[in-house]
Amino acid sequence: DQQVKQNSPSLSVQEGRISILNCDYTNSMFDYFLWYKKYPAEGPTFLISISSIKDKNEDGRFTVFLNKSAKHLSLHIVPSQPGDSAVYFCAASANSWGKLQFGSGTQVVVTP
Amino acid sequence: GAVVSQHPSWVICKSGTSVKIECRSLDFQATTMFWYRQFPKQSLMLMATSNEGSKATYEQGVEKDKFLINHASLTLSTLTVTSAHPEDSSFYICSARDIRGGEQFFGPGTRLTVL
């Protein structure tokens, strides 16, 4: 049973524009959410996280929004750059110490 | 900082043999390490949680006798795939959590191919 879902397997965006990646979850016990970036044949790299007490967290070009009532979070990347082309995984856990449940990933392609 | 290494990065073995994968936290101590596997174009699936000095906790459906995990020190965890079969071919990734807490740091992964 997939508790974390990324319904868009791929996203193509023009360089300089905004990339919006979406993630939905079903487990109301999840309290801590993360986004990871992954290149082929490499491990995921941590991007940004948010705890349930916040609805927004920003770090440079990356902003994560959390809507607890809708059990939905999104990652905004602006402006998108060619180096952002990768697979992005959403992950959730019951707390910052807990084990992570990953979504299925969204392949982002940033075109010139 | 927060570098996690895995060795080997790739391995090809014959069916029936055992393969050991090492996961090391290079510049921090990790009381907890996690082992994941990823099939092509799929999510990372947690296999087990490894705590230093104690037995690993396996996720439902993961055979603990097939996937042996040892976490003998604060910087090293090993995953041994015993009697490997072609269906065990996958990308195995470990992660480590700093002893002080916080997010997990992932290793680069190990590609296992069983012929």
Backbone of each chain as ProteinMPNN parsed JSONL, in Angstrom:
{"seq_chain_A": "DQQVKQNSPSLSVQEGRISILNCDYTNSMFDYFLWYKKYPAEGPTFLISISSIKDKNEDGRFTVFLNKSAKHLSLHIVPSQPGDSAVYFCAASANSWGKLQFGSGTQVVVTP", "coords_chain_A": {"N_chain_A": [[0.85, -1.185, 0.0], [0.799, 2.017, -1.072], [1.848, 4.696, 0.652], [2.776, 7.163, 0.193], [2.493, 9.227, -2.511], [3.394, 10.071, -5.786], [2.009, 11.38, -8.38], [2.671, 12.25, -10.885], [4.722, 11.01, -13.2], [6.596, 12.236, -14.775], [8.019, 15.405, -15.756], [8.327, 18.175, -17.788], [10.098, 21.113, -18.257], [10.791, 24.482, -19.142], [13.962, 26.048, -19.196], [14.601, 28.445, -16.687], [11.957, 28.77, -16.061], [9.309, 27.957, -13.698], [9.364, 24.959, -11.812], [7.045, 22.677, -10.665], [6.445, 20.269, -8.39], [4.464, 17.638, -7.251], [3.069, 15.937, -4.385], [1.33, 13.489, -2.611], [-0.037, 12.179, 0.422], [-1.174, 9.508, 2.545], [-1.142, 8.697, 5.164], [-1.991, 9.903, 8.224], [-0.341, 10.094, 10.35], [2.12, 10.908, 9.558], [4.622, 13.296, 9.928], [6.733, 14.675, 9.141], [8.434, 15.799, 6.343], [10.188, 15.316, 3.312], [12.23, 16.219, 0.501], [14.045, 14.705, -2.075], [16.7, 14.564, -4.427], [17.688, 12.746, -7.236], [20.148, 11.251, -9.225], [20.713, 8.99, -11.999], [21.935, 5.78, -11.044], [23.017, 6.702, -8.695], [22.959, 7.605, -5.17], [20.163, 9.12, -3.396], [20.015, 12.678, -2.946], [19.675, 14.921, -0.332], [17.347, 17.58, -0.376], [15.436, 19.479, 0.711], [13.398, 20.007, 3.608], [10.38, 19.737, 5.607], [8.531, 20.313, 8.534], [5.475, 19.325, 10.167], [4.487, 21.469, 11.552], [4.836, 23.671, 10.141], [3.909, 25.492, 7.155], [5.314, 26.178, 5.025], [8.556, 26.149, 3.639], [11.63, 27.519, 2.796], [14.49, 27.459, 0.725], [16.848, 28.899, -0.858], [16.554, 28.377, -4.262], [14.597, 26.575, -3.904], [11.434, 25.728, -2.668], [9.242, 24.373, -0.334], [5.912, 23.479, 0.093], [3.356, 22.786, 2.393], [0.267, 21.268, 2.859], [-1.584, 20.304, 5.234], [-4.242, 19.588, 5.771], [-5.157, 18.743, 3.346], [-3.422, 16.722, 2.923], [-1.136, 17.028, 1.319], [1.783, 17.954, -0.422], [4.117, 20.161, -1.992], [6.823, 20.859, -4.19], [8.575, 23.618, -5.212], [10.624, 24.818, -7.74], [12.529, 27.437, -8.609], [14.404, 29.834, -10.368], [14.163, 27.235, -12.836], [16.889, 25.148, -13.721], [19.216, 23.684, -16.099], [20.78, 21.788, -14.749], [19.062, 20.848, -12.891], [17.727, 18.746, -13.86], [16.645, 15.623, -13.154], [15.608, 12.843, -11.085], [13.061, 13.353, -8.769], [12.285, 12.686, -5.473], [9.702, 12.423, -3.155], [9.409, 12.167, 0.354], [8.288, 10.793, 3.479], [7.85, 10.76, 7.031], [7.099, 9.648, 10.395], [8.273, 11.21, 12.265], [11.216, 13.267, 12.73], [13.068, 11.379, 13.249], [12.168, 9.051, 12.286], [11.591, 6.16, 10.132], [11.725, 6.39, 6.582], [9.178, 6.821, 4.14], [8.946, 6.504, 0.753], [7.885, 8.271, -2.189], [7.081, 7.462, -5.624], [8.595, 8.914, -7.342], [9.425, 11.656, -9.549], [10.366, 12.376, -12.745], [12.25, 14.99, -13.781], [12.784, 17.125, -16.466], [14.689, 19.644, -17.671], [14.55, 21.912, -20.153], [16.468, 23.731, -22.616]], "CA_chain_A": [[0.0, 0.0, 0.0], [1.657, 3.175, -1.235], [1.372, 5.749, 1.535], [3.253, 8.422, -0.37], [2.254, 9.098, -3.948], [3.721, 11.125, -6.733], [1.186, 10.924, -9.503], [3.244, 12.648, -12.165], [6.01, 10.345, -13.359], [7.561, 13.076, -15.468], [7.703, 16.819, -15.893], [9.261, 18.881, -18.649], [9.956, 22.545, -18.018], [11.795, 25.283, -19.831], [14.942, 26.708, -18.343], [14.173, 29.756, -16.222], [10.567, 28.755, -15.585], [9.101, 27.289, -12.426], [8.994, 23.537, -11.771], [6.187, 22.371, -9.513], [6.307, 18.834, -8.203], [3.43, 17.367, -6.263], [3.168, 14.713, -3.596], [0.195, 13.267, -1.715], [0.179, 11.088, 1.367], [-2.419, 9.01, 3.129], [-0.988, 8.405, 6.584], [-2.087, 11.143, 9.005], [0.719, 10.094, 11.373], [3.325, 11.53, 9.002], [4.812, 14.59, 10.568], [7.993, 15.242, 8.653], [8.425, 15.53, 4.913], [11.464, 15.66, 2.693], [12.412, 16.049, -0.934], [15.374, 14.269, -2.471], [17.025, 14.592, -5.85], [18.483, 11.55, -7.518], [20.638, 10.978, -10.572], [20.814, 7.546, -12.234], [23.053, 5.041, -10.449], [23.54, 7.392, -7.52], [22.016, 7.694, -4.073], [19.43, 10.393, -3.318], [20.626, 13.808, -2.253], [18.671, 15.693, 0.384], [17.132, 18.929, -0.882], [14.739, 20.368, 1.624], [12.423, 19.294, 4.426], [9.41, 20.567, 6.318], [7.78, 19.604, 9.568], [4.045, 19.608, 10.048], [4.102, 22.705, 12.24], [4.987, 24.753, 9.178], [3.258, 25.253, 5.873], [6.221, 26.591, 3.957], [9.972, 26.25, 3.965], [12.313, 27.998, 1.604], [15.945, 27.376, 0.752], [17.348, 29.287, -2.177], [15.585, 28.229, -5.359], [13.651, 25.503, -3.554], [10.428, 26.009, -1.643], [8.296, 23.281, -0.127], [4.645, 23.888, 0.674], [2.635, 21.672, 3.002], [-1.149, 21.458, 3.161], [-1.886, 19.124, 6.056], [-5.648, 19.182, 5.66], [-5.298, 18.029, 2.077], [-2.36, 15.713, 2.872], [-0.485, 17.333, 0.051], [2.906, 18.88, -0.398], [4.666, 20.437, -3.312], [8.16, 21.444, -4.278], [8.728, 24.597, -6.281], [12.002, 25.14, -8.086], [12.483, 28.611, -9.481], [14.148, 29.388, -11.728], [14.688, 25.907, -13.155], [18.165, 25.161, -14.436], [19.471, 22.372, -16.715], [21.314, 20.868, -13.75], [17.972, 20.339, -12.055], [17.184, 17.544, -14.504], [16.907, 14.478, -12.282], [14.375, 12.304, -10.5], [12.807, 13.929, -7.461], [11.479, 11.835, -4.619], [9.082, 12.933, -1.95], [9.465, 11.155, 1.412], [7.581, 11.19, 4.69], [8.046, 9.911, 8.206], [6.287, 10.042, 11.543], [9.02, 12.255, 12.947], [12.514, 13.444, 12.08], [13.882, 10.207, 13.543], [11.506, 7.848, 11.807], [11.947, 5.607, 8.825], [11.136, 7.158, 5.493], [8.387, 6.212, 3.081], [9.216, 7.286, -0.447], [7.013, 8.23, -3.351], [7.642, 6.756, -6.773], [9.507, 9.784, -8.057], [9.049, 12.423, -10.736], [11.516, 12.7, -13.592], [12.194, 16.371, -14.273], [13.686, 17.464, -17.562], [14.712, 21.081, -17.909], [14.999, 22.12, -21.529], [17.012, 25.083, -22.843]], "C_chain_A": [[0.892, 1.243, 0.0], [1.113, 4.307, -0.383], [1.804, 7.128, 1.071], [3.181, 8.287, -1.886], [2.705, 10.331, -4.713], [3.068, 10.711, -8.042], [1.714, 11.333, -10.871], [4.602, 11.981, -12.327], [7.053, 11.218, -14.039], [7.049, 14.501, -15.593], [8.77, 17.45, -16.778], [9.026, 20.37, -18.481], [11.086, 23.283, -18.715], [12.72, 25.948, -18.809], [14.453, 28.1, -17.97], [12.757, 29.804, -15.68], [10.496, 28.004, -14.257], [8.763, 25.814, -12.623], [8.169, 23.33, -10.508], [5.979, 20.867, -9.46], [5.339, 18.581, -7.048], [3.583, 16.008, -5.601], [1.949, 14.632, -2.669], [0.514, 12.113, -0.777], [-1.142, 10.704, 2.021], [-2.343, 8.83, 4.637], [-0.98, 9.7, 7.399], [-1.051, 11.204, 10.123], [2.013, 10.725, 10.843], [3.424, 12.963, 9.488], [6.004, 15.348, 9.996], [8.137, 14.819, 7.205], [9.715, 16.049, 4.281], [11.375, 15.508, 1.185], [13.875, 15.702, -1.193], [15.487, 14.35, -3.979], [17.928, 13.404, -6.127], [18.856, 11.482, -8.997], [20.741, 9.471, -10.756], [22.067, 6.955, -11.608], [23.735, 5.806, -9.32], [22.513, 7.353, -6.405], [21.303, 9.038, -4.066], [20.211, 11.449, -2.532], [19.523, 14.634, -1.617], [18.58, 17.122, -0.182], [16.586, 19.854, 0.192], [13.717, 19.546, 2.404], [11.458, 20.291, 5.057], [8.733, 19.718, 7.374], [6.339, 20.092, 9.537], [3.616, 20.886, 10.762], [4.236, 23.916, 11.306], [4.165, 24.465, 7.939], [4.147, 25.647, 4.691], [7.649, 26.597, 4.491], [10.734, 26.569, 2.687], [13.825, 27.886, 1.781], [16.46, 27.666, -0.648], [16.267, 29.172, -3.226], [14.469, 27.238, -5.036], [12.71, 25.943, -2.432], [9.492, 24.818, -1.548], [7.083, 23.858, 0.594], [3.94, 22.647, 1.214], [1.206, 22.075, 3.321], [-1.606, 20.21, 3.915], [-3.314, 18.65, 5.886], [-5.881, 18.385, 4.386], [-4.319, 16.878, 1.95], [-1.598, 15.835, 1.55], [0.711, 18.244, 0.284], [3.437, 19.054, -1.806], [6.053, 21.054, -3.164], [8.187, 22.381, -5.466], [10.21, 24.862, -6.489], [11.94, 26.323, -9.049], [13.727, 29.466, -9.288], [14.757, 28.008, -11.966], [15.952, 26.034, -13.998], [18.413, 23.777, -15.044], [20.001, 21.342, -15.728], [20.267, 20.307, -12.811], [17.355, 19.076, -12.656], [17.611, 16.305, -13.72], [15.561, 13.887, -11.887], [14.24, 12.871, -9.094], [11.859, 13.019, -6.684], [10.957, 12.631, -3.433], [9.163, 11.812, -0.904], [8.791, 11.7, 2.663], [7.913, 10.233, 5.826], [7.221, 10.458, 9.364], [6.967, 11.126, 12.376], [10.39, 12.327, 12.293], [13.442, 12.261, 12.326], [13.378, 8.958, 12.828], [12.004, 7.358, 10.466], [11.141, 6.326, 7.75], [10.307, 6.28, 4.573], [8.554, 7.107, 1.858], [8.067, 7.196, -1.44], [7.754, 7.583, -4.506], [8.535, 7.63, -7.643], [8.882, 10.49, -9.246], [10.315, 12.782, -11.488], [11.329, 14.114, -14.138], [13.23, 16.561, -15.375], [13.571, 18.958, -17.808], [15.327, 21.32, -19.287], [15.494, 23.551, -21.723], [15.968, 26.02, -23.429]], "O_chain_A": [[1.639, 1.487, 0.947], [0.032, 4.827, -0.662], [1.258, 8.14, 1.509], [3.737, 7.356, -2.468], [2.429, 11.468, -4.33], [3.534, 9.796, -8.72], [1.259, 10.823, -11.895], [5.551, 12.363, -11.643], [8.253, 10.978, -13.903], [5.85, 14.771, -15.545], [9.966, 17.28, -16.545], [7.89, 20.838, -18.554], [12.194, 22.765, -18.855], [12.304, 26.347, -17.721], [13.955, 28.844, -18.815], [12.383, 30.722, -14.949], [11.498, 27.487, -13.764], [7.97, 25.464, -13.497], [8.556, 23.759, -9.421], [5.409, 20.273, -10.375], [5.402, 19.236, -6.008], [4.142, 15.07, -6.169], [1.593, 15.616, -2.021], [1.242, 11.187, -1.136], [-2.096, 11.483, 2.042], [-3.372, 8.812, 5.314], [-0.057, 10.505, 7.273], [-0.895, 12.238, 10.772], [2.907, 11.041, 11.628], [2.459, 13.727, 9.464], [6.244, 16.509, 10.33], [7.986, 13.644, 6.869], [10.249, 17.085, 4.675], [10.547, 14.759, 0.667], [14.797, 16.295, -0.632], [14.502, 14.223, -4.706], [18.824, 13.096, -5.342], [18.016, 11.631, -9.885], [20.844, 8.739, -9.772], [23.135, 7.567, -11.642], [24.909, 5.573, -9.03], [21.333, 7.099, -6.651], [21.786, 9.997, -4.668], [20.951, 11.146, -1.596], [18.553, 15.004, -2.279], [19.594, 17.775, -0.429], [17.191, 20.87, 0.534], [13.232, 18.521, 1.925], [11.679, 21.502, 5.046], [8.403, 18.555, 7.142], [6.03, 21.133, 8.958], [2.484, 21.336, 10.585], [3.811, 25.025, 11.632], [3.768, 23.324, 7.7], [3.783, 25.473, 3.529], [7.911, 26.992, 5.627], [10.506, 25.965, 1.639], [14.364, 28.181, 2.848], [16.501, 26.786, -1.508], [15.202, 29.78, -3.113], [13.517, 27.086, -5.802], [13.138, 26.455, -1.397], [9.009, 24.314, -2.562], [7.204, 24.612, 1.559], [3.93, 21.596, 0.574], [0.964, 23.092, 3.971], [-1.966, 19.198, 3.313], [-3.573, 17.447, 5.86], [-6.701, 17.467, 4.354], [-4.371, 16.13, 0.974], [-1.451, 14.877, 0.791], [0.656, 19.179, 1.083], [3.234, 18.215, -2.684], [6.387, 21.675, -2.155], [7.862, 21.992, -6.587], [10.954, 25.098, -5.537], [11.384, 26.232, -10.143], [14.074, 29.793, -8.153], [15.766, 27.662, -11.351], [16.065, 26.903, -14.862], [17.869, 22.79, -14.548], [19.707, 20.153, -15.854], [20.546, 19.399, -12.027], [16.543, 18.416, -12.008], [18.798, 15.988, -13.639], [14.51, 14.372, -12.304], [15.198, 12.865, -8.322], [10.792, 12.639, -7.165], [11.681, 13.403, -2.803], [9.004, 10.639, -1.241], [8.732, 12.911, 2.876], [8.216, 9.06, 5.609], [6.716, 11.58, 9.315], [6.306, 11.868, 13.104], [10.695, 11.538, 11.399], [14.487, 12.149, 11.685], [14.067, 7.94, 12.77], [12.739, 8.049, 9.762], [10.03, 6.801, 7.987], [10.679, 5.147, 4.266], [8.329, 8.315, 1.924], [7.371, 6.184, -1.522], [8.918, 7.202, -4.376], [9.162, 7.137, -8.58], [7.941, 9.994, -9.865], [11.222, 13.411, -10.942], [10.374, 14.394, -14.862], [14.397, 16.2, -15.224], [12.495, 19.471, -18.115], [16.48, 20.967, -19.539], [15.003, 24.475, -21.074], [16.259, 27.19, -23.679]]}, "seq_chain_B": "GAVVSQHPSWVICKSGTSVKIECRSLDFQATTMFWYRQFPKQSLMLMATSNEGSKATYEQGVEKDKFLINHASLTLSTLTVTSAHPEDSSFYICSARDIRGGEQFFGPGTRLTVL", "coords_chain_B": {"N_chain_B": [[30.896, 17.571, 4.559], [29.131, 14.736, 6.119], [29.247, 12.309, 4.571], [28.526, 9.322, 2.931], [29.6, 6.157, 2.095], [29.562, 3.396, -0.21], [30.407, 0.027, -0.827], [30.825, -2.808, -2.853], [30.525, -0.643, -5.783], [29.33, -1.774, -7.884], [28.355, -5.11, -8.673], [28.656, -8.306, -10.075], [27.384, -11.498, -9.951], [27.242, -15.102, -9.683], [24.319, -17.147, -9.706], [23.254, -18.384, -6.602], [25.449, -17.793, -5.11], [26.879, -15.756, -2.428], [26.732, -12.314, -1.583], [28.371, -9.51, -0.284], [27.692, -6.274, 0.834], [29.015, -3.192, 1.698], [28.442, -0.431, 3.879], [29.436, 2.704, 4.755], [29.76, 5.38, 7.049], [31.546, 8.193, 6.589], [32.466, 10.546, 7.816], [31.064, 10.954, 10.084], [29.322, 9.69, 12.958], [27.067, 7.006, 13.057], [24.276, 5.864, 14.544], [22.128, 4.639, 13.525], [21.41, 2.947, 10.595], [20.054, 2.529, 7.343], [18.688, 0.244, 4.969], [17.884, 0.104, 1.577], [16.17, -0.941, -1.388], [15.983, -0.54, -4.894], [14.053, -0.924, -7.692], [14.153, -0.693, -11.296], [12.967, 2.436, -12.348], [11.278, 2.684, -10.201], [10.176, 3.268, -6.796], [12.205, 3.899, -3.861], [12.489, 1.246, -1.724], [12.193, 0.536, 1.617], [14.151, -1.822, 3.244], [15.247, -2.69, 5.67], [16.005, -1.624, 9.01], [18.894, -0.732, 10.639], [20.488, -0.936, 13.653], [23.215, 0.079, 15.593], [24.984, -2.391, 17.235], [22.784, -3.955, 17.797], [20.086, -6.188, 16.79], [18.885, -6.091, 13.421], [15.932, -4.464, 12.212], [13.465, -5.708, 10.244], [11.533, -4.942, 7.334], [8.137, -5.714, 6.494], [7.765, -8.642, 4.625], [10.373, -8.864, 3.83], [12.992, -11.105, 3.752], [14.728, -12.069, 6.493], [16.671, -13.999, 6.78], [17.73, -14.199, 4.34], [18.663, -11.713, 3.629], [21.134, -10.618, 5.248], [22.004, -8.523, 7.867], [24.463, -6.589, 9.378], [25.585, -4.499, 11.921], [28.135, -3.468, 13.091], [29.678, -1.409, 14.064], [29.799, 2.141, 14.765], [30.173, 3.296, 12.349], [29.915, 1.541, 10.28], [27.915, -0.62, 8.39], [26.79, -3.734, 7.155], [25.364, -5.485, 4.406], [24.427, -8.621, 3.529], [23.652, -10.529, 0.83], [22.369, -13.549, 0.67], [22.796, -16.686, -0.996], [22.153, -15.759, -3.647], [19.76, -14.919, -6.186], [18.567, -14.448, -9.58], [16.309, -12.743, -9.348], [16.996, -11.154, -7.255], [18.515, -9.214, -8.271], [19.173, -5.848, -8.344], [19.165, -2.377, -7.353], [20.874, -1.438, -4.62], [20.689, 0.591, -1.834], [22.117, 2.372, 0.822], [21.534, 4.251, 3.82], [22.47, 6.65, 6.291], [22.029, 7.831, 9.554], [23.037, 10.603, 11.361], [24.479, 10.45, 14.617], [23.589, 12.492, 16.156], [21.128, 13.018, 15.26], [18.567, 14.075, 12.872], [18.392, 14.45, 9.264], [18.56, 11.655, 6.941], [21.506, 10.497, 5.36], [22.492, 9.497, 2.205], [24.085, 6.706, 0.663], [25.961, 6.054, -2.404], [24.906, 3.875, -3.654], [24.639, 0.412, -4.736], [24.924, -1.602, -7.483], [23.569, -4.627, -8.076], [23.899, -7.513, -9.921], [22.653, -10.589, -10.685], [23.505, -13.51, -12.177]], "CA_chain_B": [[30.62, 16.59, 5.59], [28.008, 13.83, 5.969], [29.474, 11.459, 3.4], [28.281, 7.892, 3.1], [30.143, 5.397, 0.963], [29.161, 2.003, -0.353], [31.357, -0.782, -1.584], [31.276, -2.222, -4.122], [29.529, 0.176, -6.466], [28.563, -2.713, -8.693], [28.851, -6.47, -8.547], [27.986, -9.345, -10.851], [27.696, -12.78, -9.334], [26.478, -16.249, -10.174], [23.199, -17.57, -8.884], [23.626, -19.296, -5.526], [26.554, -17.247, -4.306], [26.519, -14.69, -1.491], [27.384, -11.043, -1.878], [28.367, -8.588, 0.837], [27.76, -4.854, 0.491], [29.378, -2.393, 2.869], [27.985, 0.956, 3.953], [30.234, 3.395, 5.767], [29.66, 6.823, 7.244], [32.968, 8.537, 6.555], [32.862, 11.673, 8.641], [30.176, 11.098, 11.224], [28.925, 8.42, 13.565], [25.67, 6.711, 12.768], [23.704, 4.781, 15.339], [21.11, 3.978, 12.713], [21.583, 2.898, 9.142], [18.893, 1.954, 6.663], [18.964, -0.399, 3.688], [16.8, 0.202, 0.62], [16.412, -1.441, -2.733], [15.208, 0.175, -5.894], [13.937, -1.527, -9.012], [14.142, 0.365, -12.315], [11.844, 3.361, -12.451], [10.397, 2.535, -9.056], [10.562, 3.984, -5.596], [13.103, 3.232, -2.927], [11.721, 0.475, -0.753], [12.975, 0.234, 2.806], [14.258, -3.251, 3.537], [15.512, -2.931, 7.087], [16.646, -0.594, 9.809], [20.016, -1.353, 11.333], [20.968, -0.159, 14.792], [24.522, -0.364, 16.04], [25.024, -3.263, 18.39], [21.571, -4.747, 18.007], [19.582, -6.833, 15.575], [18.175, -5.224, 12.486], [14.47, -4.584, 12.118], [13.151, -5.91, 8.833], [10.199, -4.591, 6.881], [7.289, -6.849, 6.139], [8.034, -9.239, 3.329], [11.815, -8.991, 3.593], [13.481, -12.304, 4.45], [15.915, -11.728, 7.277], [17.711, -15.012, 6.597], [18.304, -14.008, 3.016], [19.35, -10.422, 3.642], [21.739, -10.528, 6.574], [22.506, -7.189, 8.146], [25.303, -6.469, 10.557], [25.952, -3.099, 12.18], [29.079, -3.752, 14.164], [30.286, -0.208, 14.613], [29.037, 3.361, 14.494], [30.464, 3.793, 11.008], [29.861, 0.473, 9.283], [26.856, -1.626, 8.342], [26.933, -4.586, 5.978], [24.213, -6.254, 3.934], [24.845, -9.796, 2.783], [22.592, -11.219, 0.101], [22.79, -14.953, 0.677], [22.232, -17.528, -2.053], [21.506, -14.787, -4.535], [19.083, -15.38, -7.387], [18.363, -13.333, -10.522], [15.3, -11.774, -8.884], [17.623, -10.25, -6.276], [19.199, -8.152, -9.006], [18.537, -4.572, -8.001], [20.049, -1.305, -6.9], [20.777, -1.41, -3.157], [21.162, 1.871, -1.326], [22.077, 2.504, 2.273], [21.567, 5.607, 4.342], [22.929, 6.705, 7.676], [21.579, 9.002, 10.304], [24.016, 11.071, 12.328], [24.162, 10.128, 16.01], [22.928, 13.653, 16.746], [19.782, 13.132, 14.723], [18.437, 14.802, 11.621], [18.02, 13.7, 8.073], [19.406, 10.547, 6.523], [22.426, 10.744, 4.255], [22.465, 8.291, 1.41], [25.242, 6.266, -0.089], [25.8, 6.128, -3.851], [24.215, 2.697, -4.159], [25.366, -0.735, -5.282], [24.152, -2.326, -8.498], [23.798, -6.073, -8.011], [23.351, -8.309, -11.024], [22.833, -12.02, -10.434], [23.34, -14.225, -13.45]], "C_chain_B": [[29.462, 15.71, 5.227], [28.126, 12.988, 4.701], [29.275, 9.997, 3.773], [28.806, 7.17, 1.864], [29.577, 3.993, 0.959], [30.203, 1.282, -1.188], [30.85, -2.213, -1.67], [30.192, -1.35, -4.739], [28.711, -0.682, -7.427], [29.182, -4.103, -8.536], [27.986, -7.387, -9.4], [28.368, -10.683, -10.229], [26.83, -13.875, -9.941], [25.365, -16.586, -9.19], [23.683, -18.576, -7.831], [24.759, -18.798, -4.647], [26.029, -16.149, -3.384], [27.331, -13.441, -1.793], [27.264, -10.127, -0.666], [28.542, -7.166, 0.344], [28.043, -4.079, 1.773], [28.852, -0.972, 2.748], [28.742, 1.629, 5.084], [29.878, 4.869, 5.844], [31.091, 7.31, 7.459], [33.354, 9.632, 7.541], [31.872, 11.951, 9.764], [29.842, 9.71, 11.757], [27.422, 8.223, 13.396], [25.177, 5.557, 13.639], [22.698, 3.984, 14.523], [21.473, 4.072, 11.238], [20.38, 2.174, 8.558], [19.34, 1.332, 5.344], [17.703, -0.364, 2.825], [17.18, -0.576, -0.631], [15.5, -0.688, -3.691], [15.235, -0.6, -7.193], [13.818, -0.402, -10.03], [12.83, 1.141, -12.349], [10.827, 3.187, -11.315], [10.96, 3.269, -7.851], [11.624, 3.218, -4.815], [12.243, 2.527, -1.885], [12.619, 0.136, 0.428], [12.962, -1.267, 3.06], [14.373, -3.486, 5.043], [16.165, -1.712, 7.707], [17.694, -1.264, 10.693], [20.5, -0.436, 12.45], [22.258, -0.767, 15.326], [24.414, -1.204, 17.299], [23.778, -4.069, 18.647], [21.096, -5.337, 16.686], [18.831, -5.841, 14.707], [16.681, -5.48, 12.546], [14.105, -4.632, 10.647], [11.716, -5.487, 8.53], [9.437, -5.859, 6.484], [7.622, -7.345, 4.746], [9.507, -9.38, 3.001], [12.339, -10.157, 4.424], [14.779, -11.993, 5.188], [17.025, -12.77, 7.109], [18.379, -14.892, 5.24], [19.133, -12.73, 2.966], [19.883, -10.191, 5.062], [22.352, -9.151, 6.779], [23.281, -7.207, 9.451], [25.735, -5.027, 10.712], [26.887, -3.104, 13.38], [29.7, -2.518, 14.789], [29.444, 0.996, 14.229], [29.289, 3.919, 13.092], [30.321, 2.732, 9.925], [28.652, -0.432, 9.481], [27.067, -2.441, 7.084], [25.623, -5.306, 5.696], [24.762, -7.417, 3.13], [23.626, -10.445, 2.158], [23.031, -12.666, -0.032], [22.072, -15.733, -0.418], [21.445, -16.673, -3.049], [20.889, -15.456, -5.759], [18.835, -14.192, -8.314], [17.332, -12.313, -10.047], [15.816, -10.847, -7.79], [18.387, -9.126, -6.959], [18.447, -6.843, -8.801], [19.607, -3.554, -7.67], [19.838, -1.181, -5.389], [21.428, -0.132, -2.646], [21.082, 1.86, 0.197], [21.992, 3.98, 2.631], [21.976, 5.54, 5.801], [22.43, 7.985, 8.311], [22.641, 9.331, 11.342], [23.54, 10.771, 13.751], [23.411, 11.274, 16.693], [21.521, 13.855, 16.193], [19.743, 13.866, 13.406], [18.181, 13.882, 10.437], [19.004, 12.573, 7.803], [20.292, 10.99, 5.367], [22.622, 9.43, 3.521], [23.817, 7.984, 0.778], [24.948, 6.305, -1.575], [25.122, 4.914, -4.452], [25.15, 1.629, -4.691], [24.45, -1.449, -6.262], [24.53, -3.79, -8.438], [23.116, -6.744, -9.192], [23.672, -9.776, -10.753], [22.518, -12.768, -11.715], [22.731, -15.61, -13.248]], "O_chain_B": [[28.856, 15.88, 4.169], [27.218, 12.963, 3.87], [29.783, 9.512, 4.784], [28.489, 7.536, 0.732], [29.164, 3.47, 1.994], [30.792, 1.838, -2.115], [30.475, -2.785, -0.646], [29.06, -1.33, -4.255], [27.564, -0.368, -7.744], [30.381, -4.24, -8.296], [26.762, -7.263, -9.442], [29.548, -10.958, -10.01], [25.833, -13.613, -10.613], [25.476, -16.332, -7.991], [24.432, -19.502, -8.144], [24.994, -19.329, -3.562], [24.902, -15.675, -3.529], [28.485, -13.524, -2.213], [26.185, -9.986, -0.091], [29.427, -6.882, -0.462], [27.394, -4.286, 2.798], [28.82, -0.39, 1.663], [28.696, 1.18, 6.23], [29.714, 5.529, 4.817], [31.763, 6.887, 8.399], [34.476, 9.632, 8.049], [31.844, 13.047, 10.324], [30.056, 8.698, 11.089], [26.626, 9.146, 13.569], [25.614, 4.417, 13.482], [22.448, 2.809, 14.793], [21.797, 5.141, 10.72], [19.773, 1.319, 9.203], [20.253, 1.831, 4.686], [16.616, -0.74, 3.261], [18.355, -0.833, -0.893], [14.401, -0.263, -3.335], [16.301, -0.899, -7.732], [13.432, 0.714, -9.683], [11.742, 0.566, -12.374], [9.651, 3.513, -11.473], [12.064, 3.814, -7.885], [11.896, 2.048, -5.082], [11.383, 3.138, -1.251], [13.674, -0.475, 0.263], [11.906, -1.899, 3.087], [13.702, -4.347, 5.612], [16.784, -0.892, 7.03], [17.411, -2.233, 11.398], [20.876, 0.709, 12.203], [22.366, -1.982, 15.487], [23.829, -0.785, 18.297], [23.717, -4.805, 19.632], [21.626, -5.031, 15.618], [18.227, -4.885, 15.195], [16.232, -6.574, 12.888], [14.402, -3.705, 9.893], [10.814, -5.649, 9.352], [10.016, -6.904, 6.187], [7.745, -6.56, 3.806], [9.851, -9.97, 1.976], [12.156, -10.197, 5.641], [15.8, -11.692, 4.569], [18.2, -12.447, 7.281], [19.468, -15.425, 5.024], [20.184, -12.686, 2.326], [19.199, -9.657, 5.934], [23.13, -8.678, 5.951], [22.84, -7.745, 10.467], [26.195, -4.401, 9.756], [26.501, -2.796, 14.507], [30.195, -2.569, 15.915], [28.49, 0.88, 13.459], [28.676, 4.912, 12.701], [30.587, 3.013, 8.756], [28.399, -0.938, 10.574], [27.477, -1.904, 6.055], [24.882, -5.681, 6.605], [25.485, -7.215, 2.154], [22.694, -10.857, 2.849], [23.967, -12.967, -0.772], [20.908, -15.48, -0.726], [20.244, -16.854, -3.251], [21.424, -16.428, -6.293], [18.889, -13.044, -7.871], [17.48, -11.123, -10.325], [15.157, -9.87, -7.436], [18.853, -8.195, -6.303], [17.245, -6.75, -9.052], [20.802, -3.847, -7.707], [18.74, -0.854, -4.939], [22.569, 0.18, -2.984], [20.101, 1.396, 0.778], [22.341, 4.847, 1.829], [21.844, 4.505, 6.455], [22.411, 9.055, 7.702], [23.086, 8.467, 12.097], [22.345, 10.833, 14.044], [22.695, 11.066, 17.672], [20.809, 14.765, 16.616], [20.788, 14.244, 12.876], [17.812, 12.717, 10.584], [20.108, 12.533, 8.345], [19.872, 11.763, 4.507], [22.881, 8.39, 4.127], [24.579, 8.881, 0.415], [23.812, 6.56, -1.975], [24.794, 4.915, -5.638], [26.295, 1.901, -5.05], [23.34, -1.85, -5.913], [25.672, -4.158, -8.715], [21.921, -6.567, -9.428], [24.836, -10.148, -10.612], [21.419, -12.673, -12.261], [22.525, -16.341, -14.217]]}, "name": "protein", "num_of_chains": 2, "seq": "DQQVKQNSPSLSVQEGRISILNCDYTNSMFDYFLWYKKYPAEGPTFLISISSIKDKNEDGRFTVFLNKSAKHLSLHIVPSQPGDSAVYFCAASANSWGKLQFGSGTQVVVTPGAVVSQHPSWVICKSGTSVKIECRSLDFQATTMFWYRQFPKQSLMLMATSNEGSKATYEQGVEKDKFLINHASLTLSTLTVTSAHPEDSSFYICSARDIRGGEQFFGPGTRLTVL"}
